[in-house]
Amino acid sequence: MFLTLKNSDRIPIVLLVIRHTIFIAMGMWTTDKFLRPDHAAAIFDHYYGLVGVGKNIVYVLATAEAALLIAFLLGLKPRLSYGLVLILHGISTLASYQYQQYLHPFENNNLLFFAAWPMLAACFALYILRDLNTWRICTNLCNCKNKVESNT
């Protein structure tokens, strides 16, 4: 079915799938912050140097992250929401480098950290191709499907 579509018709489908799979992965990390705030606080301490982040701060950050991810999933303000997701995931990916997870891939569970790189590439692709991402809730609600978004 999809193979018979023109390339220009396939791109929005691919971007939709990328957006949804990024949402699933990041949504699990956000859910973890709500369910295990102590674990999230330990990650903030170890990887980001944010010592003493309490449960209330973790809940506030998780709520903001959840709101961002919902906007991202719906395709609201793609320049902003896709850009912030790219930046957040980029920071997360690079934060692991300072603790040498990438330099010692076969120790502990360090090999799992390499999964962050293709997801970062997917975030980047989605951000760069955001104007071609016409299968978005906001696009359809505004009755402007296939309209190129001009720098918003």
BELNOR-V736794 format. One line per field, one symbol per residue. burial: + if it has 9 or more other C-alpha atoms within 8 Angstrom, else -. A space follows every 10 residues. Layout:
# BELNOR-V736794
burial=???
This chain:
# BELNOR-V736794
burial=---------+ +++-++-+++ -++--++--+ ++++--+--+ +-+++-+--- --+-+--++- -+--++-++- +++++++++- +++-++--++ --+-+++--- ++--+----+ +-++-+--++ -+++-++--+ ++++++++++ ----+----- --
